[in-house]
Amino acid sequence: MRLHVLLGLMIPSSTEGRWDARLWAALAVLCAVVFLDALDVSMVGVALPSIQADLGLSTDSLQWVVSGYVLGYGGLLLLGGRTADLLGRRRVFLVALAVFAVASLLGGLVNDGTLLIAARFVKGISAAFTAPAALSIITTTFAEGPARNRALSIFTASGASGFSLGLVISGLLTELGWRWTFLMPVPVAVIALVAALRFLPKRPEERAESGHDLVGAVTITASMLLLVFAVVEAPEAGWGSLRTVGSLLAAAALLAAFVVTERRVRHPLVRLGILRSGPIVRANLGLVILFGSYVGFQFVAMQYFQNFLHWSPLETALAFLPAGLLVAVTSTKMGDLADRFGTARLIVIGSAALAAGYAFFLRVDGAPDLATLVIPGMVLLGVAFALSFPSLNIQATNGVADDEQGLASGLLNTSGQVGGAVVLAVVTAVLTSSTSADPLDGFRAAIAVSGILALAGLVIALTGLRGARTAAAERKEEPVLEPV
C-alpha cells in the first residue's frame, strides 16, 4: 500500500493543493517527535513509586525526576525557538533529536538518583530545541487559516495524546520494570531521526534577520533556570529561606536585564512587541494553567492511587485511560471545530471541563467509586485537553510572521513547562506540609490548588470570548469599498 494512503488516515489531503507522500511523511515525523517529547513529561509518572523504592529517593527528591526534565525544557525553550529561526529549523531539529535518543538510553541504564535526574535534565534540554523547531516547521509550511488549523490540530493531537497516554504506557511498562519507561523512546527516536533525514525538506529556509543577541540569550535562560529551580526547591528549603528568596530576586533581576537588553539591541532574541497581542498573551496564560494544573494533579494522583490505595501500576494506568483515549481520538478534529466556532469558544468549554474534572476528584476517599468519581473525572479532563490544547496552539501562532514562528512556539512551550514546574512545586508543598491526621485532607488540598487555577483559567478564557465577539463585530461593521 502506498505511503500516502497509510498516512492519509491522520493527515489532511492538502495545504493549498494536493499533498505528495513526502510532505505527508514529513508531518508524520514531526508528529512522532512531539509525541515523544510530551510522552516523556508524563510517562515517568506511574513509575515514580517504583523509582522511589528502587533508588531510595525521598518524596521531595522524587519530584526532581519530573522537574529535572521540566527545568531543562522550560529554561531553554525561548533560546531553542529563536535558535531554530536563526540557524535553520531542520538542522536544529535533527541535532536535538539525536541528543534526545542518547539521553533516553543513559536514563534507562543509570543506577543513581542524581544521574537519573541529570539524564532527565539533558532530555529536557533537547526537547527545548525539538519542540519549537517542529512546531515552526509546521506553521511555516501551512498557510494561516483552515490548512494550518488542520495541520496544527493533528500536530497538537500528537502532543496531547503523548502526554495523556504516557501514563497508560508507563503503567504497562512499569509492570516489566521502571527502566523500560526510559528505554522505550530510544528506538522510536532513532527511527524518527532516520526518517527526518530522508523526509524533512532541505530547501532554503526563510531565517530571521541575522544577529546574535548573546546578552539576551544568557539573561533569559539564566532567569528561567533560576525561577524553575527556586520554585522546585522551595518546598524543601522553605519559601522564606535565603536560598529561595535570593534565587527569586536574582531571577527577577535577570528578567529585568533581559527586557532592557531586548529594547536596545538591534537583533533581539525576543521581539517584545509580540506580547502586545491579546490572543497570544491569553494563549500563553491558558497553557500555563492547563499544563501546570494537570502536572500537579498527576503527581498527587500517583501518590493517591499507588501509595494510599496501593493500586498496581497497571491499575493506575487504566484509571487514566479514558482521558488518554478521548484526547487521542478527538483531538485531530479540533482544527475543523476551530474553523467553525473559533478557538475562543473551544477554550472556554475546555476550561470549564478542566475545573469540573478537578471538582470530581475533590471527593476522593478511601474507596473511590470508578463509575461516579474516577471515570467521570478523567473524561472531563480528557475533554479539557482535547478542546484546549490544539486551540491554544492555533491561537498562539495565528498572525505571527514566518520568521518569528519559532519565537511564538518557544514562548508557548515555555509557558507550559514553567507553569508545570511552578504548580508542581506548590502542589508538592501543600501535599507534604499537611498536618492533618487524615492523609486524604492533604490530597484534597493539593487537588484544590489545580481546581482554583482552572477556575482562574476559565475567567481568562471568558475575556477572550468577549474580545473575539468585539473583533467579529468590528469586522462586520467595516465599510465595503465599491470598485471605481
Secondary structure as UniProt FT lines:
FT   HELIX           3..7
FT   TURN            8..10
FT   HELIX           21..42
FT   HELIX           44..55
FT   HELIX           59..87
FT   HELIX           89..109
FT   HELIX           113..141
FT   TURN            144..145
FT   HELIX           146..176
FT   TURN            178..179
FT   HELIX           180..183
FT   HELIX           185..199
FT   HELIX           214..237
FT   TURN            239..240
FT   HELIX           242..264
FT   HELIX           272..276
FT   HELIX           278..302
FT   HELIX           303..308
FT   HELIX           313..330
FT   HELIX           331..333
FT   HELIX           334..341
FT   HELIX           343..361
FT   TURN            362..363
FT   HELIX           370..374
FT   HELIX           375..397
FT   TURN            398..399
FT   HELIX           402..404
FT   HELIX           405..432
FT   HELIX           439..477
//
